[in-house]
Structure formats: structure tokens, C-alpha cells
Amino acid sequence: MRPAIRNALEHSAELTRSNRLVDAMSVGEAAINQATEDEQPEIKQWLAEHVGDFTGQDG
């Protein structure tokens, strides 16, 4: 996955934890829409592994 997409997903997680859900969805959706078909599985894996980044909870 390109660094810009990873950064956008990380920023989306930060926004989510700050209760800025509309902004978080906008940033995350834009990143996912820019991803190539080859990047989609890696994004799905990253999201599955980083659920706690969005919720602020471990595991």
C-alpha cells in the first residue's frame, strides 16, 4: 500500500478517536477510492489489524 494511503487511514483513525466521524469517513473513503485493485486486500488486512486504532481500545 502506498504511504499516502496508509497515512490517510491513520489520520482517519485519529479523527474517529476525536469523535470527528464525518471527517474520518471522508478521509478514509477517499483513500480507499484512490487505491488500486492490488492494494485493496492490503487495506482490508491493515484495517482488520488496526481496529483498536479507531476505537482507542486494545485488541
CHARMM-style PDB file with segment names, atoms N, HN, CA, C and O in Angstrom:
ATOM      1  N   MET     1       0.854  -1.166   0.000  1.00  0.00      PROA
ATOM      2  CA  MET     1       0.000   0.000   0.000  1.00  0.00      PROA
ATOM      3  C   MET     1       0.904   1.234   0.000  1.00  0.00      PROA
ATOM      4  O   MET     1       1.929   1.282   0.679  1.00  0.00      PROA
ATOM      5  N   ARG     2       0.497   2.198  -0.763  1.00  0.00      PROA
ATOM      6  HN  ARG     2      -0.336   2.159  -1.314  1.00  0.00      PROA
ATOM      7  CA  ARG     2       1.284   3.430  -0.844  1.00  0.00      PROA
ATOM      8  C   ARG     2       1.273   4.165   0.500  1.00  0.00      PROA
ATOM      9  O   ARG     2       0.280   4.130   1.225  1.00  0.00      PROA
ATOM     10  N   PRO     3       2.380   4.827   0.822  1.00  0.00      PROA
ATOM     11  CA  PRO     3       2.450   5.559   2.088  1.00  0.00      PROA
ATOM     12  C   PRO     3       1.340   6.596   2.253  1.00  0.00      PROA
ATOM     13  O   PRO     3       0.853   6.798   3.365  1.00  0.00      PROA
ATOM     14  N   ALA     4       0.938   7.246   1.186  1.00  0.00      PROA
ATOM     15  HN  ALA     4       1.333   7.082   0.282  1.00  0.00      PROA
ATOM     16  CA  ALA     4      -0.120   8.267   1.295  1.00  0.00      PROA
ATOM     17  C   ALA     4      -1.444   7.646   1.735  1.00  0.00      PROA
ATOM     18  O   ALA     4      -2.198   8.253   2.495  1.00  0.00      PROA
ATOM     19  N   ILE     5      -1.718   6.450   1.261  1.00  0.00      PROA
ATOM     20  HN  ILE     5      -1.105   5.957   0.644  1.00  0.00      PROA
ATOM     21  CA  ILE     5      -2.957   5.779   1.664  1.00  0.00      PROA
ATOM     22  C   ILE     5      -2.872   5.361   3.119  1.00  0.00      PROA
ATOM     23  O   ILE     5      -3.826   5.543   3.875  1.00  0.00      PROA
ATOM     24  N   ARG     6      -1.740   4.802   3.518  1.00  0.00      PROA
ATOM     25  HN  ARG     6      -0.965   4.654   2.904  1.00  0.00      PROA
ATOM     26  CA  ARG     6      -1.557   4.419   4.923  1.00  0.00      PROA
ATOM     27  C   ARG     6      -1.690   5.641   5.833  1.00  0.00      PROA
ATOM     28  O   ARG     6      -2.337   5.571   6.878  1.00  0.00      PROA
ATOM     29  N   ASN     7      -1.086   6.746   5.444  1.00  0.00      PROA
ATOM     30  HN  ASN     7      -0.560   6.803   4.595  1.00  0.00      PROA
ATOM     31  CA  ASN     7      -1.179   7.973   6.243  1.00  0.00      PROA
ATOM     32  C   ASN     7      -2.620   8.450   6.356  1.00  0.00      PROA
ATOM     33  O   ASN     7      -3.051   8.891   7.422  1.00  0.00      PROA
ATOM     34  N   ALA     8      -3.363   8.362   5.262  1.00  0.00      PROA
ATOM     35  HN  ALA     8      -3.014   8.003   4.396  1.00  0.00      PROA
ATOM     36  CA  ALA     8      -4.767   8.779   5.290  1.00  0.00      PROA
ATOM     37  C   ALA     8      -5.581   7.886   6.215  1.00  0.00      PROA
ATOM     38  O   ALA     8      -6.437   8.377   6.952  1.00  0.00      PROA
ATOM     39  N   LEU     9      -5.326   6.581   6.188  1.00  0.00      PROA
ATOM     40  HN  LEU     9      -4.631   6.182   5.589  1.00  0.00      PROA
ATOM     41  CA  LEU     9      -6.047   5.669   7.075  1.00  0.00      PROA
ATOM     42  C   LEU     9      -5.700   5.949   8.535  1.00  0.00      PROA
ATOM     43  O   LEU     9      -6.575   5.924   9.400  1.00  0.00      PROA
ATOM     44  N   GLU    10      -4.437   6.211   8.802  1.00  0.00      PROA
ATOM     45  HN  GLU    10      -3.727   6.231   8.099  1.00  0.00      PROA
ATOM     46  CA  GLU    10      -4.025   6.548  10.167  1.00  0.00      PROA
ATOM     47  C   GLU    10      -4.683   7.849  10.618  1.00  0.00      PROA
ATOM     48  O   GLU    10      -5.117   7.965  11.764  1.00  0.00      PROA
ATOM     49  N   HSD    11      -4.755   8.819   9.722  1.00  0.00      PROA
ATOM     50  HN  HSD    11      -4.403   8.725   8.791  1.00  0.00      PROA
ATOM     51  CA  HSD    11      -5.406  10.101  10.049  1.00  0.00      PROA
ATOM     52  C   HSD    11      -6.902   9.883  10.293  1.00  0.00      PROA
ATOM     53  O   HSD    11      -7.488  10.489  11.191  1.00  0.00      PROA
ATOM     54  N   SER    12      -7.501   9.028   9.499  1.00  0.00      PROA
ATOM     55  HN  SER    12      -7.025   8.536   8.770  1.00  0.00      PROA
ATOM     56  CA  SER    12      -8.910   8.699   9.687  1.00  0.00      PROA
ATOM     57  C   SER    12      -9.145   8.096  11.073  1.00  0.00      PROA
ATOM     58  O   SER    12     -10.143   8.401  11.725  1.00  0.00      PROA
ATOM     59  N   ALA    13      -8.231   7.250  11.513  1.00  0.00      PROA
ATOM     60  HN  ALA    13      -7.420   7.003  10.984  1.00  0.00      PROA
ATOM     61  CA  ALA    13      -8.343   6.668  12.856  1.00  0.00      PROA
ATOM     62  C   ALA    13      -8.246   7.754  13.925  1.00  0.00      PROA
ATOM     63  O   ALA    13      -9.003   7.740  14.896  1.00  0.00      PROA
ATOM     64  N   GLU    14      -7.315   8.696  13.748  1.00  0.00      PROA
ATOM     65  HN  GLU    14      -6.701   8.708  12.959  1.00  0.00      PROA
ATOM     66  CA  GLU    14      -7.176   9.796  14.704  1.00  0.00      PROA
ATOM     67  C   GLU    14      -8.453  10.623  14.781  1.00  0.00      PROA
ATOM     68  O   GLU    14      -8.904  10.986  15.868  1.00  0.00      PROA
ATOM     69  N   LEU    15      -9.028  10.915  13.626  1.00  0.00      PROA
ATOM     70  HN  LEU    15      -8.662  10.620  12.743  1.00  0.00      PROA
ATOM     71  CA  LEU    15     -10.265  11.690  13.586  1.00  0.00      PROA
ATOM     72  C   LEU    15     -11.407  10.936  14.264  1.00  0.00      PROA
ATOM     73  O   LEU    15     -12.221  11.533  14.968  1.00  0.00      PROA
ATOM     74  N   THR    16     -11.461   9.638  14.052  1.00  0.00      PROA
ATOM     75  HN  THR    16     -10.799   9.153  13.480  1.00  0.00      PROA
ATOM     76  CA  THR    16     -12.501   8.822  14.677  1.00  0.00      PROA
ATOM     77  C   THR    16     -12.394   8.884  16.193  1.00  0.00      PROA
ATOM     78  O   THR    16     -13.395   9.058  16.888  1.00  0.00      PROA
ATOM     79  N   ARG    17     -11.175   8.740  16.700  1.00  0.00      PROA
ATOM     80  HN  ARG    17     -10.362   8.598  16.135  1.00  0.00      PROA
ATOM     81  CA  ARG    17     -10.971   8.793  18.153  1.00  0.00      PROA
ATOM     82  C   ARG    17     -11.314  10.162  18.724  1.00  0.00      PROA
ATOM     83  O   ARG    17     -11.614  10.286  19.912  1.00  0.00      PROA
ATOM     84  N   SER    18     -11.268  11.200  17.873  1.00  0.00      PROA
ATOM     85  HN  SER    18     -11.024  11.099  16.909  1.00  0.00      PROA
ATOM     86  CA  SER    18     -11.612  12.556  18.306  1.00  0.00      PROA
ATOM     87  C   SER    18     -13.084  12.869  18.074  1.00  0.00      PROA
ATOM     88  O   SER    18     -13.505  14.022  18.165  1.00  0.00      PROA
ATOM     89  N   ASN    19     -13.861  11.833  17.775  1.00  0.00      PROA
ATOM     90  HN  ASN    19     -13.519  10.896  17.701  1.00  0.00      PROA
ATOM     91  CA  ASN    19     -15.301  11.977  17.514  1.00  0.00      PROA
ATOM     92  C   ASN    19     -15.610  12.880  16.323  1.00  0.00      PROA
ATOM     93  O   ASN    19     -16.655  13.530  16.280  1.00  0.00      PROA
ATOM     94  N   ARG    20     -14.713  12.914  15.381  1.00  0.00      PROA
ATOM     95  HN  ARG    20     -13.864  12.386  15.416  1.00  0.00      PROA
ATOM     96  CA  ARG    20     -14.933  13.655  14.133  1.00  0.00      PROA
ATOM     97  C   ARG    20     -15.252  12.639  13.037  1.00  0.00      PROA
ATOM     98  O   ARG    20     -14.499  12.479  12.076  1.00  0.00      PROA
ATOM     99  N   LEU    21     -16.375  11.963  13.203  1.00  0.00      PROA
ATOM    100  HN  LEU    21     -16.987  12.093  13.983  1.00  0.00      PROA
ATOM    101  CA  LEU    21     -16.703  10.805  12.372  1.00  0.00      PROA
ATOM    102  C   LEU    21     -16.935  11.154  10.907  1.00  0.00      PROA
ATOM    103  O   LEU    21     -16.519  10.400  10.028  1.00  0.00      PROA
ATOM    104  N   VAL    22     -17.581  12.261  10.630  1.00  0.00      PROA
ATOM    105  HN  VAL    22     -17.919  12.873  11.344  1.00  0.00      PROA
ATOM    106  CA  VAL    22     -17.829  12.641   9.233  1.00  0.00      PROA
ATOM    107  C   VAL    22     -16.502  12.893   8.526  1.00  0.00      PROA
ATOM    108  O   VAL    22     -16.294  12.436   7.402  1.00  0.00      PROA
ATOM    109  N   ASP    23     -15.610  13.620   9.186  1.00  0.00      PROA
ATOM    110  HN  ASP    23     -15.780  13.991  10.099  1.00  0.00      PROA
ATOM    111  CA  ASP    23     -14.295  13.884   8.609  1.00  0.00      PROA
ATOM    112  C   ASP    23     -13.511  12.585   8.439  1.00  0.00      PROA
ATOM    113  O   ASP    23     -12.845  12.382   7.424  1.00  0.00      PROA
ATOM    114  N   ALA    24     -13.594  11.718   9.429  1.00  0.00      PROA
ATOM    115  HN  ALA    24     -14.135  11.883  10.254  1.00  0.00      PROA
ATOM    116  CA  ALA    24     -12.883  10.442   9.379  1.00  0.00      PROA
ATOM    117  C   ALA    24     -13.354   9.598   8.204  1.00  0.00      PROA
ATOM    118  O   ALA    24     -12.542   9.010   7.488  1.00  0.00      PROA
ATOM    119  N   MET    25     -14.656   9.539   8.010  1.00  0.00      PROA
ATOM    120  HN  MET    25     -15.315  10.016   8.591  1.00  0.00      PROA
ATOM    121  CA  MET    25     -15.208   8.763   6.899  1.00  0.00      PROA
ATOM    122  C   MET    25     -14.794   9.359   5.560  1.00  0.00      PROA
ATOM    123  O   MET    25     -14.491   8.626   4.618  1.00  0.00      PROA
ATOM    124  N   SER    26     -14.781  10.661   5.475  1.00  0.00      PROA
ATOM    125  HN  SER    26     -15.027  11.256   6.241  1.00  0.00      PROA
ATOM    126  CA  SER    26     -14.400  11.330   4.234  1.00  0.00      PROA
ATOM    127  C   SER    26     -12.950  11.023   3.868  1.00  0.00      PROA
ATOM    128  O   SER    26     -12.645  10.701   2.719  1.00  0.00      PROA
ATOM    129  N   VAL    27     -12.065  11.125   4.849  1.00  0.00      PROA
ATOM    130  HN  VAL    27     -12.312  11.386   5.782  1.00  0.00      PROA
ATOM    131  CA  VAL    27     -10.637  10.862   4.611  1.00  0.00      PROA
ATOM    132  C   VAL    27     -10.417   9.390   4.274  1.00  0.00      PROA
ATOM    133  O   VAL    27      -9.706   9.067   3.322  1.00  0.00      PROA
ATOM    134  N   GLY    28     -11.021   8.508   5.047  1.00  0.00      PROA
ATOM    135  HN  GLY    28     -11.598   8.770   5.820  1.00  0.00      PROA
ATOM    136  CA  GLY    28     -10.849   7.078   4.812  1.00  0.00      PROA
ATOM    137  C   GLY    28     -11.422   6.643   3.471  1.00  0.00      PROA
ATOM    138  O   GLY    28     -10.798   5.868   2.745  1.00  0.00      PROA
ATOM    139  N   GLU    29     -12.601   7.138   3.146  1.00  0.00      PROA
ATOM    140  HN  GLU    29     -13.108   7.768   3.735  1.00  0.00      PROA
ATOM    141  CA  GLU    29     -13.231   6.770   1.880  1.00  0.00      PROA
ATOM    142  C   GLU    29     -12.403   7.255   0.695  1.00  0.00      PROA
ATOM    143  O   GLU    29     -12.242   6.534  -0.289  1.00  0.00      PROA
ATOM    144  N   ALA    30     -11.880   8.468   0.787  1.00  0.00      PROA
ATOM    145  HN  ALA    30     -12.011   9.054   1.586  1.00  0.00      PROA
ATOM    146  CA  ALA    30     -11.051   8.999  -0.301  1.00  0.00      PROA
ATOM    147  C   ALA    30      -9.805   8.138  -0.502  1.00  0.00      PROA
ATOM    148  O   ALA    30      -9.404   7.876  -1.635  1.00  0.00      PROA
ATOM    149  N   ALA    31      -9.201   7.701   0.590  1.00  0.00      PROA
ATOM    150  HN  ALA    31      -9.528   7.913   1.512  1.00  0.00      PROA
ATOM    151  CA  ALA    31      -8.007   6.859   0.491  1.00  0.00      PROA
ATOM    152  C   ALA    31      -8.340   5.523  -0.161  1.00  0.00      PROA
ATOM    153  O   ALA    31      -7.614   5.049  -1.035  1.00  0.00      PROA
ATOM    154  N   ILE    32      -9.434   4.927   0.268  1.00  0.00      PROA
ATOM    155  HN  ILE    32     -10.024   5.312   0.978  1.00  0.00      PROA
ATOM    156  CA  ILE    32      -9.822   3.625  -0.281  1.00  0.00      PROA
ATOM    157  C   ILE    32     -10.187   3.763  -1.757  1.00  0.00      PROA
ATOM    158  O   ILE    32      -9.858   2.888  -2.558  1.00  0.00      PROA
ATOM    159  N   ASN    33     -10.853   4.836  -2.120  1.00  0.00      PROA
ATOM    160  HN  ASN    33     -11.121   5.547  -1.470  1.00  0.00      PROA
ATOM    161  CA  ASN    33     -11.233   5.046  -3.523  1.00  0.00      PROA
ATOM    162  C   ASN    33     -10.028   5.277  -4.423  1.00  0.00      PROA
ATOM    163  O   ASN    33     -10.088   4.985  -5.618  1.00  0.00      PROA
ATOM    164  N   GLN    34      -8.935   5.795  -3.872  1.00  0.00      PROA
ATOM    165  HN  GLN    34      -8.886   6.032  -2.902  1.00  0.00      PROA
ATOM    166  CA  GLN    34      -7.723   6.028  -4.658  1.00  0.00      PROA
ATOM    167  C   GLN    34      -6.871   4.780  -4.795  1.00  0.00      PROA
ATOM    168  O   GLN    34      -5.967   4.732  -5.629  1.00  0.00      PROA
ATOM    169  N   ALA    35      -7.147   3.784  -3.996  1.00  0.00      PROA
ATOM    170  HN  ALA    35      -7.881   3.822  -3.318  1.00  0.00      PROA
ATOM    171  CA  ALA    35      -6.339   2.565  -4.003  1.00  0.00      PROA
ATOM    172  C   ALA    35      -6.568   1.765  -5.274  1.00  0.00      PROA
ATOM    173  O   ALA    35      -7.661   1.748  -5.839  1.00  0.00      PROA
ATOM    174  N   THR    36      -5.516   1.113  -5.697  1.00  0.00      PROA
ATOM    175  HN  THR    36      -4.628   1.127  -5.238  1.00  0.00      PROA
ATOM    176  CA  THR    36      -5.639   0.224  -6.845  1.00  0.00      PROA
ATOM    177  C   THR    36      -6.267  -1.092  -6.398  1.00  0.00      PROA
ATOM    178  O   THR    36      -6.367  -1.371  -5.203  1.00  0.00      PROA
ATOM    179  N   GLU    37      -6.676  -1.875  -7.347  1.00  0.00      PROA
ATOM    180  HN  GLU    37      -6.594  -1.649  -8.317  1.00  0.00      PROA
ATOM    181  CA  GLU    37      -7.256  -3.183  -7.041  1.00  0.00      PROA
ATOM    182  C   GLU    37      -6.257  -4.056  -6.289  1.00  0.00      PROA
ATOM    183  O   GLU    37      -6.641  -4.838  -5.419  1.00  0.00      PROA
ATOM    184  N   ASP    38      -4.983  -3.923  -6.623  1.00  0.00      PROA
ATOM    185  HN  ASP    38      -4.671  -3.288  -7.330  1.00  0.00      PROA
ATOM    186  CA  ASP    38      -3.942  -4.695  -5.942  1.00  0.00      PROA
ATOM    187  C   ASP    38      -3.765  -4.272  -4.485  1.00  0.00      PROA
ATOM    188  O   ASP    38      -3.346  -5.078  -3.654  1.00  0.00      PROA
ATOM    189  N   GLU    39      -4.077  -3.025  -4.172  1.00  0.00      PROA
ATOM    190  HN  GLU    39      -4.417  -2.370  -4.847  1.00  0.00      PROA
ATOM    191  CA  GLU    39      -3.915  -2.525  -2.811  1.00  0.00      PROA
ATOM    192  C   GLU    39      -5.091  -2.878  -1.903  1.00  0.00      PROA
ATOM    193  O   GLU    39      -4.951  -2.867  -0.680  1.00  0.00      PROA
ATOM    194  N   GLN    40      -6.236  -3.188  -2.483  1.00  0.00      PROA
ATOM    195  HN  GLN    40      -6.349  -3.197  -3.477  1.00  0.00      PROA
ATOM    196  CA  GLN    40      -7.439  -3.436  -1.689  1.00  0.00      PROA
ATOM    197  C   GLN    40      -7.260  -4.529  -0.624  1.00  0.00      PROA
ATOM    198  O   GLN    40      -7.653  -4.310   0.522  1.00  0.00      PROA
ATOM    199  N   PRO    41      -6.685  -5.689  -0.951  1.00  0.00      PROA
ATOM    200  CA  PRO    41      -6.510  -6.708   0.095  1.00  0.00      PROA
ATOM    201  C   PRO    41      -5.609  -6.235   1.239  1.00  0.00      PROA
ATOM    202  O   PRO    41      -5.858  -6.553   2.402  1.00  0.00      PROA
ATOM    203  N   GLU    42      -4.572  -5.484   0.908  1.00  0.00      PROA
ATOM    204  HN  GLU    42      -4.369  -5.226  -0.037  1.00  0.00      PROA
ATOM    205  CA  GLU    42      -3.672  -4.977   1.941  1.00  0.00      PROA
ATOM    206  C   GLU    42      -4.381  -3.965   2.836  1.00  0.00      PROA
ATOM    207  O   GLU    42      -4.139  -3.927   4.042  1.00  0.00      PROA
ATOM    208  N   ILE    43      -5.243  -3.155   2.260  1.00  0.00      PROA
ATOM    209  HN  ILE    43      -5.439  -3.186   1.280  1.00  0.00      PROA
ATOM    210  CA  ILE    43      -6.022  -2.190   3.044  1.00  0.00      PROA
ATOM    211  C   ILE    43      -6.960  -2.936   3.986  1.00  0.00      PROA
ATOM    212  O   ILE    43      -7.060  -2.597   5.165  1.00  0.00      PROA
ATOM    213  N   LYS    44      -7.641  -3.940   3.472  1.00  0.00      PROA
ATOM    214  HN  LYS    44      -7.561  -4.215   2.514  1.00  0.00      PROA
ATOM    215  CA  LYS    44      -8.547  -4.743   4.313  1.00  0.00      PROA
ATOM    216  C   LYS    44      -7.785  -5.371   5.469  1.00  0.00      PROA
ATOM    217  O   LYS    44      -8.261  -5.372   6.604  1.00  0.00      PROA
ATOM    218  N   GLN    45      -6.606  -5.904   5.185  1.00  0.00      PROA
ATOM    219  HN  GLN    45      -6.219  -5.903   4.262  1.00  0.00      PROA
ATOM    220  CA  GLN    45      -5.774  -6.510   6.229  1.00  0.00      PROA
ATOM    221  C   GLN    45      -5.353  -5.460   7.257  1.00  0.00      PROA
ATOM    222  O   GLN    45      -5.417  -5.702   8.462  1.00  0.00      PROA
ATOM    223  N   TRP    46      -4.928  -4.307   6.779  1.00  0.00      PROA
ATOM    224  HN  TRP    46      -4.876  -4.110   5.800  1.00  0.00      PROA
ATOM    225  CA  TRP    46      -4.498  -3.231   7.672  1.00  0.00      PROA
ATOM    226  C   TRP    46      -5.645  -2.816   8.585  1.00  0.00      PROA
ATOM    227  O   TRP    46      -5.458  -2.655   9.791  1.00  0.00      PROA
ATOM    228  N   LEU    47      -6.838  -2.644   8.006  1.00  0.00      PROA
ATOM    229  HN  LEU    47      -6.990  -2.775   7.026  1.00  0.00      PROA
ATOM    230  CA  LEU    47      -7.998  -2.245   8.807  1.00  0.00      PROA
ATOM    231  C   LEU    47      -8.330  -3.294   9.860  1.00  0.00      PROA
ATOM    232  O   LEU    47      -8.643  -2.954  11.001  1.00  0.00      PROA
ATOM    233  N   ALA    48      -8.264  -4.557   9.484  1.00  0.00      PROA
ATOM    234  HN  ALA    48      -8.010  -4.834   8.558  1.00  0.00      PROA
ATOM    235  CA  ALA    48      -8.552  -5.636  10.434  1.00  0.00      PROA
ATOM    236  C   ALA    48      -7.541  -5.652  11.582  1.00  0.00      PROA
ATOM    237  O   ALA    48      -7.896  -5.934  12.726  1.00  0.00      PROA
ATOM    238  N   GLU    49      -6.296  -5.353  11.271  1.00  0.00      PROA
ATOM    239  HN  GLU    49      -6.008  -5.125  10.341  1.00  0.00      PROA
ATOM    240  CA  GLU    49      -5.234  -5.371  12.284  1.00  0.00      PROA
ATOM    241  C   GLU    49      -5.213  -4.110  13.139  1.00  0.00      PROA
ATOM    242  O   GLU    49      -4.588  -4.098  14.199  1.00  0.00      PROA
ATOM    243  N   HSD    50      -5.882  -3.056  12.700  1.00  0.00      PROA
ATOM    244  HN  HSD    50      -6.390  -3.065  11.839  1.00  0.00      PROA
ATOM    245  CA  HSD    50      -5.814  -1.768  13.399  1.00  0.00      PROA
ATOM    246  C   HSD    50      -7.162  -1.279  13.913  1.00  0.00      PROA
ATOM    247  O   HSD    50      -7.377  -0.074  14.051  1.00  0.00      PROA
ATOM    248  N   VAL    51      -8.056  -2.194  14.191  1.00  0.00      PROA
ATOM    249  HN  VAL    51      -7.882  -3.172  14.079  1.00  0.00      PROA
ATOM    250  CA  VAL    51      -9.372  -1.822  14.728  1.00  0.00      PROA
ATOM    251  C   VAL    51      -9.205  -0.962  15.974  1.00  0.00      PROA
ATOM    252  O   VAL    51      -9.924   0.022  16.146  1.00  0.00      PROA
ATOM    253  N   GLY    52      -8.277  -1.317  16.833  1.00  0.00      PROA
ATOM    254  HN  GLY    52      -7.693  -2.117  16.693  1.00  0.00      PROA
ATOM    255  CA  GLY    52      -8.042  -0.565  18.065  1.00  0.00      PROA
ATOM    256  C   GLY    52      -7.612   0.871  17.820  1.00  0.00      PROA
ATOM    257  O   GLY    52      -7.838   1.739  18.663  1.00  0.00      PROA
ATOM    258  N   ASP    53      -6.993   1.131  16.674  1.00  0.00      PROA
ATOM    259  HN  ASP    53      -6.809   0.426  15.989  1.00  0.00      PROA
ATOM    260  CA  ASP    53      -6.607   2.498  16.338  1.00  0.00      PROA
ATOM    261  C   ASP    53      -7.839   3.385  16.170  1.00  0.00      PROA
ATOM    262  O   ASP    53      -7.792   4.587  16.433  1.00  0.00      PROA
ATOM    263  N   PHE    54      -8.930   2.781  15.733  1.00  0.00      PROA
ATOM    264  HN  PHE    54      -8.968   1.804  15.520  1.00  0.00      PROA
ATOM    265  CA  PHE    54     -10.168   3.525  15.514  1.00  0.00      PROA
ATOM    266  C   PHE    54     -11.009   3.620  16.781  1.00  0.00      PROA
ATOM    267  O   PHE    54     -11.697   4.616  17.003  1.00  0.00      PROA
ATOM    268  N   THR    55     -10.952   2.585  17.607  1.00  0.00      PROA
ATOM    269  HN  THR    55     -10.393   1.775  17.426  1.00  0.00      PROA
ATOM    270  CA  THR    55     -11.791   2.553  18.804  1.00  0.00      PROA
ATOM    271  C   THR    55     -11.091   3.100  20.033  1.00  0.00      PROA
ATOM    272  O   THR    55     -11.735   3.467  21.015  1.00  0.00      PROA
ATOM    273  N   GLY    56      -9.761   3.152  19.974  1.00  0.00      PROA
ATOM    274  HN  GLY    56      -9.238   2.854  19.176  1.00  0.00      PROA
ATOM    275  CA  GLY    56      -8.998   3.579  21.141  1.00  0.00      PROA
ATOM    276  C   GLY    56      -8.862   2.488  22.184  1.00  0.00      PROA
ATOM    277  O   GLY    56      -8.438   2.747  23.310  1.00  0.00      PROA
ATOM    278  N   GLN    57      -9.228   1.246  21.807  1.00  0.00      PROA
ATOM    279  HN  GLN    57      -9.573   1.036  20.892  1.00  0.00      PROA
ATOM    280  CA  GLN    57      -9.137   0.109  22.716  1.00  0.00      PROA
ATOM    281  C   GLN    57      -8.117  -0.885  22.195  1.00  0.00      PROA
ATOM    282  O   GLN    57      -7.895  -0.985  20.988  1.00  0.00      PROA
ATOM    283  N   ASP    58      -7.506  -1.610  23.097  1.00  0.00      PROA
ATOM    284  HN  ASP    58      -7.687  -1.529  24.078  1.00  0.00      PROA
ATOM    285  CA  ASP    58      -6.561  -2.655  22.706  1.00  0.00      PROA
ATOM    286  C   ASP    58      -7.324  -3.899  22.285  1.00  0.00      PROA
ATOM    287  O   ASP    58      -8.369  -4.240  22.838  1.00  0.00      PROA
ATOM    288  N   GLY    59      -6.746  -4.579  21.257  1.00  0.00      PROA
ATOM    289  HN  GLY    59      -5.897  -4.302  20.807  1.00  0.00      PROA
ATOM    290  CA  GLY    59      -7.264  -5.873  20.811  1.00  0.00      PROA
ATOM    291  C   GLY    59      -8.633  -5.801  20.381  1.00  0.00      PROA
ATOM    292  OT1 GLY    59      -9.207  -6.812  19.977  1.00  0.00      PROA
TER     293      GLY     59
END
